[in-house]
Amino acid sequence: MTTATPTVGAGAQAGATTRAGRVRKRLNSRWATTVSIVIALLWTVPTFGLFISSFRPEDQIKTTGWWTFFSDPQFTMKNYQDVLFGSSASSGQLASYFINSLAITIPSVLFPIAFAALAAYALAWINFKGRDWLYIGIFALQIVPLQMALVPLLRFFSAGVTVAGIQLLPAWELDGAQKFAQVWFAHTCFALPFAVYLLHNFISQLPGDLMEAARVDGATHPKIFRTIVLPLITPALAAFGIFQFLWVWNDLLVALIFAGGSSETAPLTVRLAEMAGTRGNEWQRLTSGAFVSIVVPLIVFLSLQRFFVRGLLAGSVKG
């Protein structure tokens, strides 16, 4: 009886290893590699066509397809000059909107990461009453549609909080560039449930012996979090940071509601929507404006790609 259990366990492990080996072998086969390359090419062709079109003259882009560039190559930088620094409002003037997008996106990424990392550590390694129920409540908030929170949150900004005729919190009454704070607050609230859930899964899987050894050495929770936890969860932070950056950078609804549509606070997405609606016939400007809007996300993703892959694979294999 005592020798049968290891044999069964070893057989199951060998079977799992064999199945995993077969799957890995199929994924590494020549056909799988060919299919992956074809999918990557098909996925990249539209972006490549957008890039080529953004440099083509107006008469060429309106009369021929982008693929004709290879038979009659013609370059111009006028499209980008008009879109970024055009003198008229109809030409684009995306430079100021580009700065607005950066001003909205960077804090909207850093705030959720900071708050979620602290909350996830507390929920994973600090024992306090009601911890499990609090975690369940945060997890349940992920199913609340973003659209349901827009009106209450807008009312919170404009009227404050009043209970039984007593005003607990005043209205924000922000104007101009101060409205960026409303967008930061909104994006932080919307991102925190998923961020806490994601980071909690990583932090809770850290070795308990490591935490105990740090406590024996006299380390407090802030020191453990700063010197041990943060370096180990860097891939998870980068993975969430990429998702949050892409979401906020491409967001139109939240920024339009809480920041407004003025050139002082509106992001790139608002201006591109206006160009598509009122200047839809100016294809050369739309292509260059669209490519300007995707440059920064591409740079962020490519620069953090190695952390992103590590973040996806972390925890998938024990040991």
C-alpha positions as CSV (number, residue, x, y, z in Angstrom):
1,M,0.0,0.0,0.0
2,T,2.8,2.4,0.8
3,T,4.6,1.8,-2.5
4,A,1.4,2.1,-4.6
5,T,0.8,5.7,-3.9
6,P,4.1,7.1,-5.3
7,T,3.7,4.8,-8.3
8,V,0.3,6.2,-9.1
9,G,1.5,9.8,-8.5
10,A,4.5,9.2,-10.7
11,G,2.3,7.7,-13.4
12,A,-0.1,10.6,-13.4
13,Q,2.8,13.1,-13.5
14,A,4.4,11.1,-16.4
15,G,1.0,11.2,-18.2
16,A,0.7,14.9,-17.7
17,T,4.2,15.4,-18.8
18,T,3.6,13.4,-21.9
19,R,0.5,15.3,-22.7
20,A,2.3,18.6,-22.1
21,G,5.1,17.4,-24.3
22,R,2.8,16.5,-27.1
23,V,1.1,19.9,-27.0
24,R,4.5,21.7,-26.9
25,K,5.7,19.6,-29.8
26,R,2.6,20.5,-31.9
27,L,3.0,24.2,-31.0
28,N,6.6,24.1,-32.0
29,S,6.0,22.3,-35.3
30,R,6.6,23.8,-38.7
31,W,2.9,24.1,-39.5
32,A,2.2,25.9,-36.2
33,T,5.0,28.3,-36.9
34,T,3.8,29.0,-40.4
35,V,0.2,29.7,-39.2
36,S,1.5,32.0,-36.5
37,I,3.6,34.0,-39.1
38,V,0.6,34.2,-41.4
39,I,-1.7,35.5,-38.6
40,A,1.0,38.0,-37.6
41,L,1.3,39.3,-41.2
42,L,-2.5,39.6,-41.6
43,W,-2.7,41.5,-38.3
44,T,0.1,43.9,-39.3
45,V,-1.0,44.6,-42.9
46,P,-3.7,47.2,-41.9
47,T,-1.2,49.1,-39.7
48,F,1.4,49.0,-42.4
49,G,-1.1,50.3,-44.9
50,L,-2.1,53.1,-42.5
51,F,1.6,54.1,-42.1
52,I,2.2,54.2,-45.9
53,S,-1.0,56.2,-46.5
54,S,-0.1,58.8,-43.9
55,F,2.9,59.8,-46.0
56,R,1.2,59.8,-49.4
57,P,0.0,63.1,-51.1
58,E,-3.7,64.0,-51.0
59,D,-4.4,63.3,-54.7
60,Q,-2.7,59.9,-54.5
61,I,-4.5,58.7,-51.3
62,K,-7.9,59.8,-52.7
63,T,-7.6,58.1,-56.1
64,T,-5.5,54.9,-55.5
65,G,-4.9,52.3,-52.8
66,W,-1.9,52.3,-50.6
67,W,-0.5,49.3,-52.3
68,T,0.1,51.3,-55.5
69,F,2.8,53.2,-53.5
70,F,5.3,50.5,-54.5
71,S,4.8,51.2,-58.2
72,D,4.7,55.0,-57.9
73,P,6.3,56.0,-54.6
74,Q,5.6,59.6,-53.5
75,F,6.4,61.0,-50.1
76,T,5.2,64.1,-48.3
77,M,5.3,65.4,-44.7
78,K,2.5,67.9,-45.3
79,N,-0.1,65.5,-43.7
80,Y,1.7,65.4,-40.4
81,Q,2.4,69.2,-40.5
82,D,-1.2,69.9,-41.1
83,V,-2.5,67.5,-38.4
84,L,0.0,68.4,-35.7
85,F,0.7,72.1,-36.3
86,G,-2.0,73.3,-38.7
87,S,-3.1,76.9,-38.4
88,S,-6.9,76.2,-38.8
89,A,-9.0,74.2,-36.4
90,S,-10.2,71.9,-39.2
91,S,-6.6,70.8,-40.0
92,G,-6.2,69.0,-36.8
93,Q,-3.9,70.8,-34.4
94,L,-3.2,67.5,-32.6
95,A,-0.1,68.6,-30.8
96,S,-2.0,70.1,-27.9
97,Y,-4.4,67.2,-27.7
98,F,-1.4,64.8,-27.7
99,I,-0.1,66.6,-24.6
100,N,-3.6,66.3,-23.0
101,S,-3.6,62.6,-23.7
102,L,-0.3,62.2,-21.9
103,A,-1.5,64.3,-19.0
104,I,-4.6,62.1,-18.6
105,T,-3.0,58.7,-19.2
106,I,0.2,58.8,-17.1
107,P,-1.4,59.6,-13.8
108,S,-4.4,57.4,-14.6
109,V,-1.9,54.5,-14.8
110,L,0.3,55.3,-11.9
111,F,-2.5,56.0,-9.3
112,P,-4.3,52.6,-9.8
113,I,-1.0,50.7,-9.7
114,A,0.1,52.4,-6.5
115,F,-3.2,52.0,-4.7
116,A,-3.8,48.5,-5.9
117,A,-0.4,47.2,-5.0
118,L,-0.8,48.4,-1.4
119,A,-4.4,47.1,-1.1
120,A,-3.4,43.7,-2.6
121,Y,-0.5,43.3,-0.2
122,A,-2.8,44.1,2.7
123,L,-5.4,41.7,1.6
124,A,-2.9,38.9,1.0
125,W,-0.5,39.2,4.0
126,I,-2.2,41.3,6.8
127,N,-4.8,39.6,8.9
128,F,-7.7,41.9,9.9
129,K,-11.4,41.4,10.6
130,G,-13.5,41.3,7.4
131,R,-10.6,40.9,5.1
132,D,-12.2,38.0,3.1
133,W,-15.5,39.9,2.7
134,L,-13.7,43.0,1.6
135,Y,-11.8,41.0,-1.1
136,I,-15.1,39.5,-2.3
137,G,-16.6,42.9,-2.5
138,I,-13.7,44.3,-4.6
139,F,-13.9,41.2,-6.8
140,A,-17.6,41.7,-7.3
141,L,-17.1,45.3,-8.4
142,Q,-15.6,44.1,-11.6
143,I,-19.0,43.1,-13.0
144,V,-20.5,46.6,-12.6
145,P,-20.7,48.2,-16.0
146,L,-18.7,51.4,-16.4
147,Q,-21.7,53.2,-17.9
148,M,-23.7,52.7,-14.7
149,A,-21.2,54.7,-12.7
150,L,-20.9,57.7,-15.0
151,V,-24.0,59.6,-13.9
152,P,-23.5,59.1,-10.1
153,L,-19.8,60.0,-10.4
154,L,-20.6,63.1,-12.5
155,R,-23.2,64.1,-9.8
156,F,-20.5,63.5,-7.2
157,F,-18.2,66.0,-8.9
158,S,-20.9,68.6,-9.6
159,A,-23.0,68.5,-6.4
160,G,-20.8,66.7,-3.8
161,V,-22.3,64.3,-1.3
162,T,-25.4,65.3,0.7
163,V,-27.0,63.0,3.3
164,A,-30.3,64.0,5.1
165,G,-29.8,67.6,4.0
166,I,-26.3,67.7,5.4
167,Q,-23.5,68.2,2.9
168,L,-20.7,65.8,3.7
169,L,-18.5,66.7,0.7
170,P,-18.6,69.8,-1.3
171,A,-18.7,70.0,-5.1
172,W,-15.4,70.0,-6.8
173,E,-16.1,73.0,-9.0
174,L,-13.1,72.5,-11.2
175,D,-12.4,74.5,-14.4
176,G,-10.0,74.3,-17.3
177,A,-6.9,72.1,-16.7
178,Q,-8.2,71.3,-13.2
179,K,-10.7,68.9,-14.8
180,F,-7.8,66.5,-15.4
181,A,-8.3,65.5,-11.7
182,Q,-11.8,64.3,-12.4
183,V,-10.6,62.0,-15.2
184,W,-7.8,60.7,-13.0
185,F,-10.3,60.0,-10.2
186,A,-12.7,58.2,-12.6
187,H,-10.1,56.0,-14.3
188,T,-8.6,55.1,-10.9
189,C,-12.0,54.1,-9.6
190,F,-12.8,52.0,-12.7
191,A,-9.4,50.3,-12.7
192,L,-8.9,49.5,-9.0
193,P,-11.2,46.3,-8.8
194,F,-9.4,44.5,-11.6
195,A,-5.9,45.8,-10.5
196,V,-6.4,44.6,-6.9
197,Y,-7.7,41.2,-8.0
198,L,-4.8,40.7,-10.4
199,L,-2.0,41.9,-8.1
200,H,-3.5,40.0,-5.1
201,N,-3.2,36.7,-7.1
202,F,0.5,37.4,-7.6
203,I,1.3,38.7,-4.1
204,S,-0.6,35.8,-2.4
205,Q,1.6,33.3,-4.3
206,L,4.8,34.6,-2.9
207,P,6.6,32.2,-0.5
208,G,5.3,32.5,3.1
209,D,8.8,31.5,4.4
210,L,10.2,34.6,2.8
211,M,7.8,36.8,4.6
212,E,8.3,35.0,7.9
213,A,12.1,35.3,7.6
214,A,11.7,39.0,7.0
215,R,9.5,39.4,10.1
216,V,12.0,37.5,12.2
217,D,14.7,39.9,11.1
218,G,12.5,42.7,12.3
219,A,11.2,44.0,9.0
220,T,7.9,45.9,9.2
221,H,5.1,45.6,6.6
222,P,6.2,48.8,4.8
223,K,9.8,47.5,4.5
224,I,8.6,44.0,3.4
225,F,6.4,45.6,0.8
226,R,9.2,48.0,-0.5
227,T,12.2,45.6,-0.4
228,I,10.7,42.2,-1.1
229,V,7.2,42.4,-2.7
230,L,7.7,45.2,-5.2
231,P,10.7,43.7,-6.9
232,L,9.0,40.3,-7.2
233,I,5.7,41.6,-8.6
234,T,7.3,43.9,-11.3
235,P,6.1,41.7,-14.2
236,A,2.6,41.9,-12.8
237,L,2.8,45.7,-12.4
238,A,4.0,46.0,-16.0
239,A,1.3,43.7,-17.4
240,F,-1.4,45.7,-15.7
241,G,0.3,49.0,-16.6
242,I,0.2,48.0,-20.3
243,F,-3.5,47.1,-20.2
244,Q,-4.4,50.3,-18.3
245,F,-2.3,52.5,-20.5
246,L,-4.0,51.2,-23.7
247,W,-7.4,51.5,-22.1
248,V,-7.0,55.1,-21.0
249,W,-5.1,56.2,-24.1
250,N,-7.9,54.9,-26.4
251,D,-10.7,56.0,-24.1
252,L,-13.2,58.5,-25.5
253,L,-16.3,58.2,-23.3
254,V,-14.8,58.9,-19.9
255,A,-12.5,61.7,-21.0
256,L,-15.3,63.4,-23.0
257,I,-17.7,63.4,-20.0
258,F,-15.3,64.4,-17.2
259,A,-12.7,66.5,-19.1
260,G,-14.9,68.1,-21.7
261,G,-14.3,68.7,-25.4
262,S,-12.2,71.9,-25.2
263,S,-8.7,72.0,-26.6
264,E,-7.4,72.7,-23.1
265,T,-8.4,69.3,-21.7
266,A,-9.7,67.0,-24.5
267,P,-7.4,64.0,-25.5
268,L,-6.5,62.8,-28.9
269,T,-9.5,60.5,-29.2
270,V,-11.9,63.4,-28.9
271,R,-10.2,65.4,-31.7
272,L,-10.0,62.3,-34.0
273,A,-13.7,61.7,-33.5
274,E,-14.4,65.3,-34.5
275,M,-12.1,65.0,-37.6
276,A,-13.8,61.8,-38.6
277,G,-17.2,63.4,-38.2
278,T,-16.7,66.8,-39.8
279,R,-13.6,66.2,-42.0
280,G,-14.3,62.6,-43.1
281,N,-13.3,63.4,-46.7
282,E,-9.8,64.5,-45.6
283,W,-8.4,61.0,-45.7
284,Q,-4.7,62.1,-45.7
285,R,-5.3,63.9,-42.4
286,L,-7.2,61.1,-40.8
287,T,-4.5,58.5,-41.6
288,S,-1.7,60.7,-40.2
289,G,-3.8,61.6,-37.2
290,A,-4.6,57.9,-36.5
291,F,-1.0,56.9,-36.8
292,V,0.0,59.7,-34.4
293,S,-2.4,58.3,-31.9
294,I,-1.1,54.7,-32.0
295,V,2.7,55.6,-31.9
296,V,2.8,56.0,-28.1
297,P,0.9,52.8,-27.3
298,L,3.2,50.9,-29.7
299,I,6.3,52.3,-28.0
300,V,4.9,51.5,-24.5
301,F,4.0,47.9,-25.5
302,L,7.3,47.2,-27.2
303,S,9.4,48.6,-24.4
304,L,7.5,46.6,-21.7
305,Q,7.0,43.5,-23.8
306,R,9.4,41.3,-21.8
307,F,7.8,42.3,-18.5
308,F,4.4,41.7,-20.1
309,V,5.3,38.1,-21.1
310,R,6.8,37.4,-17.7
311,G,3.7,38.8,-16.1
312,L,1.4,36.5,-18.1
313,L,3.6,33.4,-17.4
314,A,4.2,34.1,-13.7
315,G,2.4,31.6,-11.5
316,S,1.7,29.2,-14.4
317,V,4.4,26.8,-13.2
318,K,5.1,26.0,-9.6
319,G,8.6,26.0,-8.2
